[in-house]
Amino acid sequence: MAFASTGVLLHFALTSKTSLIHLSPLTYLYGFLMAIFATVLPSYMVAEGIKRIGSGNSAIVSSIGPVSTLILAYFMLGETFSIEQIIGTIMILIGVYIIGKFNP
């Protein structure tokens, strides 16, 4: 994560005409909180989940992520479903069910 952050900041410094120095303290606080709660903690939680249930089961569980994003976008953002998304969602759920049922 440190190398990724360094790469992002280096890219920003080389390509942007905007400086990060003059921002308000509240902006830095929000950035710090987003980094901790949206990146660092989830990374540690995924690593702990893999340790507890194994990489195979963790991969199966993580395949639900796009489906939950689609459902949350519908309810929270008012987005609409397309027929392709509905078919894809059904295929993912069937696949997760089959793998989960037949994988000890």
MOPAC internal coordinates of N, CA, C and O (Angstrom, degrees):
PM7 1SCF
backbone

  N    0.0000 0     0.00 0     0.00 0    0    0    0
  C    1.4510 1     0.00 0     0.00 0    1    0    0
  C    1.5266 1   110.40 1     0.00 0    2    1    0
  O    1.2310 1   120.82 1   144.61 1    3    2    1
  N    1.3239 1   116.03 1   -35.39 1    3    2    1
  C    1.4652 1   119.22 1   179.93 1    5    3    2
  C    1.5273 1   110.71 1   -66.16 1    6    5    3
  O    1.2310 1   120.34 1   138.51 1    7    6    5
  N    1.3377 1   116.96 1   -41.49 1    7    6    5
  C    1.4561 1   119.46 1   178.77 1    9    7    6
  C    1.5277 1   111.42 1   -67.06 1   10    9    7
  O    1.2310 1   120.38 1   140.36 1   11   10    9
  N    1.3212 1   116.89 1   -39.64 1   11   10    9
  C    1.4628 1   120.06 1   177.52 1   13   11   10
  C    1.5183 1   110.91 1   -62.88 1   14   13   11
  O    1.2310 1   120.39 1   137.03 1   15   14   13
  N    1.3266 1   116.86 1   -42.97 1   15   14   13
  C    1.4646 1   120.80 1   178.51 1   17   15   14
  C    1.5203 1   110.99 1   -62.85 1   18   17   15
  O    1.2310 1   120.88 1   137.31 1   19   18   17
  N    1.3261 1   115.93 1   -42.69 1   19   18   17
  C    1.4606 1   120.00 1   178.52 1   21   19   18
  C    1.5246 1   110.80 1   -61.69 1   22   21   19
  O    1.2310 1   120.69 1   137.13 1   23   22   21
  N    1.3165 1   116.29 1   -42.87 1   23   22   21
  C    1.4585 1   120.05 1   178.34 1   25   23   22
  C    1.5162 1   112.62 1   -62.18 1   26   25   23
  O    1.2310 1   120.25 1   137.39 1   27   26   25
  N    1.3126 1   117.12 1   -42.61 1   27   26   25
  C    1.4663 1   121.37 1   179.73 1   29   27   26
  C    1.5282 1   110.57 1   -64.71 1   30   29   27
  O    1.2310 1   120.59 1   134.13 1   31   30   29
  N    1.3241 1   116.47 1   -45.87 1   31   30   29
  C    1.4655 1   119.89 1   179.95 1   33   31   30
  C    1.5165 1   111.71 1   -66.05 1   34   33   31
  O    1.2310 1   119.91 1   141.34 1   35   34   33
  N    1.3242 1   117.79 1   -38.66 1   35   34   33
  C    1.4620 1   121.15 1   177.18 1   37   35   34
  C    1.5256 1   110.75 1   -64.36 1   38   37   35
  O    1.2310 1   120.34 1   135.61 1   39   38   37
  N    1.3187 1   116.95 1   -44.39 1   39   38   37
  C    1.4638 1   120.88 1   177.67 1   41   39   38
  C    1.5244 1   110.61 1   -60.92 1   42   41   39
  O    1.2310 1   120.48 1   135.79 1   43   42   41
  N    1.3230 1   116.68 1   -44.21 1   43   42   41
  C    1.4697 1   120.88 1   178.58 1   45   43   42
  C    1.5264 1   110.59 1   -60.52 1   46   45   43
  O    1.2310 1   120.37 1   135.18 1   47   46   45
  N    1.3282 1   116.90 1   -44.82 1   47   46   45
  C    1.4609 1   120.61 1  -178.36 1   49   47   46
  C    1.5218 1   111.83 1   -64.38 1   50   49   47
  O    1.2310 1   120.42 1   145.13 1   51   50   49
  N    1.3274 1   116.79 1   -34.87 1   51   50   49
  C    1.4674 1   119.77 1  -177.64 1   53   51   50
  C    1.5221 1   113.39 1   -82.21 1   54   53   51
  O    1.2310 1   120.03 1   153.12 1   55   54   53
  N    1.3097 1   117.55 1   -26.88 1   55   54   53
  C    1.4703 1   119.37 1  -172.89 1   57   55   54
  C    1.5141 1   114.75 1  -109.74 1   58   57   55
  O    1.2310 1   119.58 1   165.85 1   59   58   57
  N    1.3211 1   118.41 1   -14.15 1   59   58   57
  C    1.4576 1   120.40 1  -175.15 1   61   59   58
  C    1.5225 1   111.11 1  -104.53 1   62   61   59
  O    1.2310 1   121.56 1   -35.04 1   63   62   61
  N    1.3128 1   114.62 1   144.96 1   63   62   61
  C    1.4562 1   119.89 1   175.77 1   65   63   62
  C    1.5320 1   111.01 1   -91.43 1   66   65   63
  O    1.2310 1   120.34 1   179.46 1   67   66   65
  N    1.3297 1   116.95 1    -0.54 1   67   66   65
  C    1.4618 1   123.15 1  -179.04 1   69   67   66
  C    1.5205 1   109.67 1   -94.51 1   70   69   67
  O    1.2310 1   120.61 1   -36.52 1   71   70   69
  N    1.3133 1   116.43 1   143.48 1   71   70   69
  C    1.4538 1   121.77 1   177.73 1   73   71   70
  C    1.5279 1   109.87 1  -100.51 1   74   73   71
  O    1.2310 1   120.96 1   -33.55 1   75   74   73
  N    1.3175 1   115.77 1   146.45 1   75   74   73
  C    1.4618 1   120.69 1   177.11 1   77   75   74
  C    1.5300 1   111.77 1   -91.93 1   78   77   75
  O    1.2310 1   120.18 1   178.19 1   79   78   77
  N    1.3072 1   117.26 1    -1.81 1   79   78   77
  C    1.4621 1   121.33 1  -173.58 1   81   79   78
  C    1.5259 1   112.55 1   -76.97 1   82   81   79
  O    1.2310 1   119.06 1   146.44 1   83   82   81
  N    1.3015 1   119.40 1   -33.56 1   83   82   81
  C    1.4681 1   122.73 1  -170.62 1   85   83   82
  C    1.5288 1   114.72 1   -90.81 1   86   85   83
  O    1.2310 1   119.52 1  -171.83 1   87   86   85
  N    1.3082 1   118.52 1     8.17 1   87   86   85
  C    1.4640 1   120.81 1  -176.74 1   89   87   86
  C    1.5274 1   110.85 1   -74.39 1   90   89   87
  O    1.2310 1   121.11 1   -19.86 1   91   90   89
  N    1.3155 1   115.47 1   160.14 1   91   90   89
  C    1.4686 1   120.11 1  -178.54 1   93   91   90
  C    1.5305 1   110.52 1   -72.97 1   94   93   91
  O    1.2310 1   120.52 1   -24.78 1   95   94   93
  N    1.3327 1   116.60 1   155.22 1   95   94   93
  C    1.4771 1   119.81 1   177.74 1   97   95   94
  C    1.5298 1   112.51 1   -58.18 1   98   97   95
  O    1.2310 1   119.97 1   146.97 1   99   98   97
  N    1.3288 1   117.66 1   -33.03 1   99   98   97
  C    1.4573 1   120.47 1   178.97 1  101   99   98
  C    1.5322 1   110.91 1   -64.57 1  102  101   99
  O    1.2310 1   120.22 1   144.25 1  103  102  101
  N    1.3192 1   117.18 1   -35.75 1  103  102  101
  C    1.4636 1   121.08 1   177.44 1  105  103  102
  C    1.5210 1   110.45 1   -63.32 1  106  105  103
  O    1.2310 1   120.68 1   136.70 1  107  106  105
  N    1.3350 1   116.30 1   -43.30 1  107  106  105
  C    1.4668 1   119.64 1   177.82 1  109  107  106
  C    1.5311 1   111.17 1   -64.85 1  110  109  107
  O    1.2310 1   120.34 1   141.67 1  111  110  109
  N    1.3236 1   116.96 1   -38.33 1  111  110  109
  C    1.4630 1   120.61 1   177.87 1  113  111  110
  C    1.5232 1   110.63 1   -62.78 1  114  113  111
  O    1.2310 1   120.46 1   132.84 1  115  114  113
  N    1.3274 1   116.73 1   -47.16 1  115  114  113
  C    1.4704 1   120.04 1   178.13 1  117  115  114
  C    1.5227 1   111.31 1   -61.23 1  118  117  115
  O    1.2310 1   120.15 1   137.95 1  119  118  117
  N    1.3110 1   117.31 1   -42.05 1  119  118  117
  C    1.4625 1   120.87 1   178.40 1  121  119  118
  C    1.5195 1   111.70 1   -62.12 1  122  121  119
  O    1.2310 1   120.82 1   137.31 1  123  122  121
  N    1.3294 1   116.05 1   -42.69 1  123  122  121
  C    1.4637 1   120.34 1   178.07 1  125  123  122
  C    1.5255 1   111.08 1   -63.80 1  126  125  123
  O    1.2310 1   120.44 1   134.25 1  127  126  125
  N    1.3296 1   116.76 1   -45.75 1  127  126  125
  C    1.4649 1   119.97 1  -179.59 1  129  127  126
  C    1.5261 1   111.49 1   -64.50 1  130  129  127
  O    1.2310 1   120.33 1   140.36 1  131  130  129
  N    1.3380 1   116.97 1   -39.64 1  131  130  129
  C    1.4642 1   119.35 1   177.04 1  133  131  130
  C    1.5271 1   110.49 1   -63.97 1  134  133  131
  O    1.2310 1   120.32 1   139.53 1  135  134  133
  N    1.3264 1   116.99 1   -40.47 1  135  134  133
  C    1.4650 1   119.88 1   179.15 1  137  135  134
  C    1.5178 1   111.02 1   -61.84 1  138  137  135
  O    1.2310 1   120.28 1   137.18 1  139  138  137
  N    1.3164 1   117.07 1   -42.82 1  139  138  137
  C    1.4664 1   120.47 1  -178.23 1  141  139  138
  C    1.5198 1   111.57 1   -71.51 1  142  141  139
  O    1.2310 1   120.40 1   128.32 1  143  142  141
  N    1.3344 1   116.85 1   -51.68 1  143  142  141
  C    1.4695 1   120.56 1  -172.57 1  145  143  142
  C    1.5221 1   114.43 1   -82.02 1  146  145  143
  O    1.2310 1   119.55 1   158.09 1  147  146  145
  N    1.3225 1   118.46 1   -21.91 1  147  146  145
  C    1.4632 1   119.71 1  -178.02 1  149  147  146
  C    1.5259 1   112.93 1  -106.90 1  150  149  147
  O    1.2310 1   119.99 1   171.32 1  151  150  149
  N    1.3399 1   117.62 1    -8.68 1  151  150  149
  C    1.4586 1   119.58 1  -178.02 1  153  151  150
  C    1.5208 1   112.35 1  -129.16 1  154  153  151
  O    1.2310 1   120.33 1   120.48 1  155  154  153
  N    1.3154 1   116.98 1   -59.52 1  155  154  153
  C    1.4631 1   120.44 1  -172.23 1  157  155  154
  C    1.5253 1   111.70 1   -68.04 1  158  157  155
  O    1.2310 1   119.82 1   124.73 1  159  158  157
  N    1.3198 1   117.96 1   -55.27 1  159  158  157
  C    1.4658 1   120.03 1  -178.99 1  161  159  158
  C    1.5285 1   112.85 1   -60.64 1  162  161  159
  O    1.2310 1   118.93 1   133.81 1  163  162  161
  N    1.3450 1   119.65 1   -46.19 1  163  162  161
  C    1.4685 1   117.98 1   177.13 1  165  163  162
  C    1.5288 1   113.29 1   -59.93 1  166  165  163
  O    1.2310 1   119.90 1   144.23 1  167  166  165
  N    1.3218 1   117.80 1   -35.77 1  167  166  165
  C    1.4678 1   119.89 1   178.49 1  169  167  166
  C    1.5217 1   111.15 1   -63.03 1  170  169  167
  O    1.2310 1   120.68 1   134.85 1  171  170  169
  N    1.3214 1   116.30 1   -45.15 1  171  170  169
  C    1.4651 1   119.46 1   177.51 1  173  171  170
  C    1.5223 1   111.50 1   -66.30 1  174  173  171
  O    1.2310 1   120.02 1   143.33 1  175  174  173
  N    1.3154 1   117.56 1   -36.67 1  175  174  173
  C    1.4676 1   120.39 1   178.66 1  177  175  174
  C    1.5271 1   111.37 1   -66.00 1  178  177  175
  O    1.2310 1   120.13 1   139.48 1  179  178  177
  N    1.3256 1   117.36 1   -40.52 1  179  178  177
  C    1.4654 1   120.38 1   177.24 1  181  179  178
  C    1.5275 1   110.01 1   -63.87 1  182  181  179
  O    1.2310 1   120.40 1   136.24 1  183  182  181
  N    1.3318 1   116.83 1   -43.76 1  183  182  181
  C    1.4646 1   119.81 1   178.99 1  185  183  182
  C    1.5285 1   111.09 1   -61.65 1  186  185  183
  O    1.2310 1   120.31 1   138.65 1  187  186  185
  N    1.3156 1   117.02 1   -41.35 1  187  186  185
  C    1.4691 1   120.55 1   177.96 1  189  187  186
  C    1.5301 1   110.77 1   -66.76 1  190  189  187
  O    1.2310 1   120.43 1   140.80 1  191  190  189
  N    1.3344 1   116.79 1   -39.20 1  191  190  189
  C    1.4616 1   120.35 1   177.46 1  193  191  190
  C    1.5172 1   112.00 1   -62.74 1  194  193  191
  O    1.2310 1   120.60 1   138.35 1  195  194  193
  N    1.3374 1   116.45 1   -41.65 1  195  194  193
  C    1.4651 1   120.04 1   177.59 1  197  195  194
  C    1.5216 1   109.95 1   -63.52 1  198  197  195
  O    1.2310 1   120.50 1   139.81 1  199  198  197
  N    1.3181 1   116.65 1   -40.19 1  199  198  197
  C    1.4729 1   120.40 1   178.96 1  201  199  198
  C    1.5252 1   110.96 1   -63.52 1  202  201  199
  O    1.2310 1   120.51 1   142.03 1  203  202  201
  N    1.3222 1   116.64 1   -37.97 1  203  202  201
  C    1.4661 1   119.78 1  -175.61 1  205  203  202
  C    1.5260 1   113.66 1   -80.12 1  206  205  203
  O    1.2310 1   119.53 1   137.08 1  207  206  205
  N    1.3397 1   118.50 1   -42.92 1  207  206  205
  C    1.4708 1   119.69 1  -174.23 1  209  207  206
  C    1.5193 1   113.82 1  -111.11 1  210  209  207
  O    1.2310 1   119.79 1   175.71 1  211  210  209
  N    1.3200 1   118.00 1    -4.29 1  211  210  209
  C    1.4601 1   120.98 1   178.49 1  213  211  210
  C    1.5173 1   111.90 1    92.49 1  214  213  211
  O    1.2310 1   121.53 1   -21.38 1  215  214  213
  N    1.3184 1   114.67 1   158.62 1  215  214  213
  C    1.4647 1   119.74 1  -174.99 1  217  215  214
  C    1.5299 1   112.70 1   -70.33 1  218  217  215
  O    1.2310 1   120.33 1   143.65 1  219  218  217
  N    1.3328 1   116.97 1   -36.35 1  219  218  217
  C    1.4678 1   119.59 1  -179.56 1  221  219  218
  C    1.5140 1   112.56 1   -64.11 1  222  221  219
  O    1.2310 1   121.00 1   130.73 1  223  222  221
  N    1.3185 1   115.68 1   -49.27 1  223  222  221
  C    1.4623 1   119.61 1   179.21 1  225  223  222
  C    1.5231 1   111.14 1   -67.22 1  226  225  223
  O    1.2310 1   120.84 1   145.77 1  227  226  225
  N    1.3113 1   115.99 1   -34.23 1  227  226  225
  C    1.4656 1   119.56 1   177.81 1  229  227  226
  C    1.5307 1   110.90 1   -64.23 1  230  229  227
  O    1.2310 1   120.41 1   141.30 1  231  230  229
  N    1.3159 1   116.82 1   -38.70 1  231  230  229
  C    1.4635 1   120.71 1   177.59 1  233  231  230
  C    1.5274 1   111.08 1   -64.88 1  234  233  231
  O    1.2310 1   120.85 1   141.01 1  235  234  233
  N    1.3283 1   115.99 1   -38.99 1  235  234  233
  C    1.4611 1   119.92 1   178.58 1  237  235  234
  C    1.5292 1   110.12 1   -64.15 1  238  237  235
  O    1.2310 1   120.51 1   133.82 1  239  238  237
  N    1.3195 1   116.62 1   -46.18 1  239  238  237
  C    1.4626 1   120.66 1  -179.78 1  241  239  238
  C    1.5222 1   111.00 1   -63.68 1  242  241  239
  O    1.2310 1   120.32 1   140.85 1  243  242  241
  N    1.3338 1   117.00 1   -39.15 1  243  242  241
  C    1.4698 1   119.56 1  -177.35 1  245  243  242
  C    1.5246 1   112.60 1   -68.63 1  246  245  243
  O    1.2310 1   119.77 1   160.85 1  247  246  245
  N    1.3172 1   118.04 1   -19.15 1  247  246  245
  C    1.4626 1   119.40 1   178.37 1  249  247  246
  C    1.5220 1   112.28 1   -70.76 1  250  249  247
  O    1.2310 1   120.05 1   168.40 1  251  250  249
  N    1.3129 1   117.51 1   -11.60 1  251  250  249
  C    1.4654 1   121.65 1   176.02 1  253  251  250
  C    1.5357 1   110.76 1   -78.61 1  254  253  251
  O    1.2310 1   120.00 1   163.13 1  255  254  253
  N    1.3285 1   117.60 1   -16.87 1  255  254  253
  C    1.4598 1   122.00 1  -177.33 1  257  255  254
  C    1.5196 1   114.81 1   -52.48 1  258  257  255
  O    1.2310 1   119.24 1   127.60 1  259  258  257
  N    1.3316 1   119.05 1   -52.40 1  259  258  257
  C    1.4663 1   119.38 1   179.21 1  261  259  258
  C    1.5306 1   113.37 1   -61.94 1  262  261  259
  O    1.2310 1   120.74 1   145.37 1  263  262  261
  N    1.3253 1   116.19 1   -34.63 1  263  262  261
  C    1.4624 1   119.73 1   178.69 1  265  263  262
  C    1.5241 1   110.24 1   -66.40 1  266  265  263
  O    1.2310 1   120.55 1   135.12 1  267  266  265
  N    1.3276 1   116.55 1   -44.88 1  267  266  265
  C    1.4586 1   118.96 1   179.45 1  269  267  266
  C    1.5295 1   111.21 1   -65.93 1  270  269  267
  O    1.2310 1   119.88 1   145.65 1  271  270  269
  N    1.3173 1   117.83 1   -34.35 1  271  270  269
  C    1.4657 1   120.89 1   176.07 1  273  271  270
  C    1.5180 1   110.66 1   -63.05 1  274  273  271
  O    1.2310 1   120.64 1   137.43 1  275  274  273
  N    1.3181 1   116.38 1   -42.57 1  275  274  273
  C    1.4602 1   121.42 1   178.94 1  277  275  274
  C    1.5257 1   111.15 1   -62.41 1  278  277  275
  O    1.2310 1   120.58 1   136.09 1  279  278  277
  N    1.3040 1   116.50 1   -43.91 1  279  278  277
  C    1.4677 1   120.95 1  -179.49 1  281  279  278
  C    1.5285 1   110.77 1   -67.44 1  282  281  279
  O    1.2310 1   120.24 1   136.18 1  283  282  281
  N    1.3261 1   117.14 1   -43.82 1  283  282  281
  C    1.4641 1   119.96 1   178.39 1  285  283  282
  C    1.5263 1   111.50 1   -64.06 1  286  285  283
  O    1.2310 1   119.84 1   142.32 1  287  286  285
  N    1.3353 1   117.91 1   -37.68 1  287  286  285
  C    1.4635 1   120.83 1   177.86 1  289  287  286
  C    1.5256 1   110.73 1   -63.48 1  290  289  287
  O    1.2310 1   120.67 1   144.45 1  291  290  289
  N    1.3203 1   116.33 1   -35.55 1  291  290  289
  C    1.4557 1   120.17 1   178.36 1  293  291  290
  C    1.5288 1   110.92 1   -66.19 1  294  293  291
  O    1.2310 1   120.74 1   131.09 1  295  294  293
  N    1.3335 1   116.18 1   -48.91 1  295  294  293
  C    1.4604 1   119.66 1  -175.44 1  297  295  294
  C    1.5235 1   113.81 1   -78.79 1  298  297  295
  O    1.2310 1   119.87 1   142.35 1  299  298  297
  N    1.3181 1   117.86 1   -37.65 1  299  298  297
  C    1.4585 1   119.73 1  -173.63 1  301  299  298
  C    1.5288 1   113.41 1   -92.80 1  302  301  299
  O    1.2310 1   120.30 1   148.41 1  303  302  301
  N    1.3290 1   117.03 1   -31.59 1  303  302  301
  C    1.4633 1   119.95 1  -176.26 1  305  303  302
  C    1.5225 1   113.31 1  -109.20 1  306  305  303
  O    1.2310 1   120.58 1   173.52 1  307  306  305
  N    1.3265 1   116.50 1    -6.48 1  307  306  305
  C    1.4548 1   119.85 1   179.00 1  309  307  306
  C    1.5235 1   113.87 1    73.43 1  310  309  307
  O    1.2310 1   120.05 1  -158.63 1  311  310  309
  N    1.3353 1   117.51 1    21.37 1  311  310  309
  C    1.4607 1   120.05 1   178.04 1  313  311  310
  C    1.5222 1   110.27 1   -73.75 1  314  313  311
  O    1.2310 1   120.82 1   -21.00 1  315  314  313
  N    1.3043 1   116.03 1   159.00 1  315  314  313
  C    1.4612 1   120.60 1  -179.29 1  317  315  314
  C    1.5291 1   109.99 1  -103.20 1  318  317  315
  O    1.2310 1   121.53 1   -23.08 1  319  318  317
  N    1.3342 1   114.67 1   156.92 1  319  318  317
  C    1.4600 1   121.86 1   175.15 1  321  319  318
  C    1.5159 1   109.14 1   -89.96 1  322  321  319
  O    1.2310 1   120.51 1   -37.80 1  323  322  321
  N    1.3294 1   116.63 1   142.20 1  323  322  321
  C    1.4621 1   120.58 1   168.61 1  325  323  322
  C    1.5285 1   107.55 1  -101.62 1  326  325  323
  O    1.2310 1   120.53 1   -15.93 1  327  326  325
  N    1.2932 1   116.60 1   164.07 1  327  326  325
  C    1.4655 1   120.44 1  -179.72 1  329  327  326
  C    1.5271 1   110.37 1   -63.34 1  330  329  327
  O    1.2310 1   120.33 1   145.02 1  331  330  329
  N    1.3403 1   116.97 1   -34.98 1  331  330  329
  C    1.4620 1   120.51 1   177.98 1  333  331  330
  C    1.5290 1   110.98 1   -63.91 1  334  333  331
  O    1.2310 1   120.27 1   139.66 1  335  334  333
  N    1.3234 1   117.09 1   -40.34 1  335  334  333
  C    1.4566 1   120.45 1   179.13 1  337  335  334
  C    1.5236 1   111.23 1   -66.92 1  338  337  335
  O    1.2310 1   120.22 1   140.57 1  339  338  337
  N    1.3059 1   117.19 1   -39.43 1  339  338  337
  C    1.4684 1   120.59 1   178.89 1  341  339  338
  C    1.5238 1   110.27 1   -65.08 1  342  341  339
  O    1.2310 1   120.21 1   134.96 1  343  342  341
  N    1.3247 1   117.21 1   -45.04 1  343  342  341
  C    1.4680 1   120.96 1   178.40 1  345  343  342
  C    1.5251 1   110.31 1   -62.80 1  346  345  343
  O    1.2310 1   120.04 1   135.69 1  347  346  345
  N    1.3352 1   117.53 1   -44.31 1  347  346  345
  C    1.4607 1   121.29 1   178.72 1  349  347  346
  C    1.5139 1   111.93 1   -62.17 1  350  349  347
  O    1.2310 1   120.43 1   138.78 1  351  350  349
  N    1.3274 1   116.78 1   -41.22 1  351  350  349
  C    1.4561 1   121.23 1   178.67 1  353  351  350
  C    1.5250 1   110.72 1   -62.41 1  354  353  351
  O    1.2310 1   120.47 1   134.98 1  355  354  353
  N    1.3053 1   116.71 1   -45.02 1  355  354  353
  C    1.4667 1   120.74 1   178.76 1  357  355  354
  C    1.5255 1   110.88 1   -62.63 1  358  357  355
  O    1.2310 1   120.58 1   138.59 1  359  358  357
  N    1.3317 1   116.49 1   -41.41 1  359  358  357
  C    1.4651 1   120.04 1   179.50 1  361  359  358
  C    1.5292 1   111.30 1   -64.54 1  362  361  359
  O    1.2310 1   120.07 1   138.63 1  363  362  361
  N    1.3214 1   117.47 1   -41.37 1  363  362  361
  C    1.4642 1   120.84 1   178.50 1  365  363  362
  C    1.5195 1   110.38 1   -63.56 1  366  365  363
  O    1.2310 1   120.36 1   133.31 1  367  366  365
  N    1.3266 1   116.91 1   -46.69 1  367  366  365
  C    1.4630 1   120.02 1  -178.55 1  369  367  366
  C    1.5215 1   111.61 1   -63.78 1  370  369  367
  O    1.2310 1   120.05 1   140.42 1  371  370  369
  N    1.3311 1   117.51 1   -39.58 1  371  370  369
  C    1.4671 1   120.54 1   177.08 1  373  371  370
  C    1.5255 1   110.39 1   -65.01 1  374  373  371
  O    1.2310 1   120.72 1   137.17 1  375  374  373
  N    1.3236 1   116.22 1   -42.83 1  375  374  373
  C    1.4609 1   120.11 1   178.61 1  377  375  374
  C    1.5131 1   112.88 1   -62.45 1  378  377  375
  O    1.2310 1   120.60 1   136.50 1  379  378  377
  N    1.3098 1   116.46 1   -43.50 1  379  378  377
  C    1.4646 1   120.81 1   177.99 1  381  379  378
  C    1.5278 1   109.94 1   -63.42 1  382  381  379
  O    1.2310 1   120.50 1   138.23 1  383  382  381
  N    1.3122 1   116.64 1   -41.77 1  383  382  381
  C    1.4736 1   120.26 1   178.67 1  385  383  382
  C    1.5179 1   110.98 1   -62.24 1  386  385  383
  O    1.2310 1   120.40 1   133.24 1  387  386  385
  N    1.3264 1   116.83 1   -46.76 1  387  386  385
  C    1.4711 1   120.43 1  -177.71 1  389  387  386
  C    1.5190 1   110.77 1   -64.39 1  390  389  387
  O    1.2310 1   120.28 1   132.96 1  391  390  389
  N    1.3146 1   117.08 1   -47.04 1  391  390  389
  C    1.4683 1   119.81 1  -179.28 1  393  391  390
  C    1.5253 1   110.46 1   -64.95 1  394  393  391
  O    1.2310 1   120.59 1   138.14 1  395  394  393
  N    1.3244 1   116.47 1   -41.86 1  395  394  393
  C    1.4567 1   119.66 1   179.76 1  397  395  394
  C    1.5058 1   113.28 1   -65.98 1  398  397  395
  O    1.2310 1   120.44 1   144.57 1  399  398  397
  N    1.3219 1   116.76 1   -35.43 1  399  398  397
  C    1.4573 1   120.88 1  -177.71 1  401  399  398
  C    1.5215 1   111.82 1   -73.18 1  402  401  399
  O    1.2310 1   120.38 1   140.68 1  403  402  401
  N    1.3093 1   116.88 1   -39.32 1  403  402  401
  C    1.4635 1   120.27 1  -174.78 1  405  403  402
  C    1.5193 1   113.83 1  -101.08 1  406  405  403
  O    1.2310 1   119.94 1  -176.52 1  407  406  405
  N    1.3240 1   117.72 1     3.48 1  407  406  405
  C    1.4707 1   121.28 1   178.34 1  409  407  406
  C    1.5259 1   108.61 1  -107.89 1  410  409  407
  O    1.2310 1   120.59 1   -68.35 1  411  410  409
  N    1.3325 1   116.47 1   111.65 1  411  410  409
  C    1.4865 1   118.02 1  -175.48 1  413  411  410
  C    1.4975 1   113.33 1   -68.60 1  414  413  411
  O    1.2310 1   120.10 1   180.00 1  415  414  413

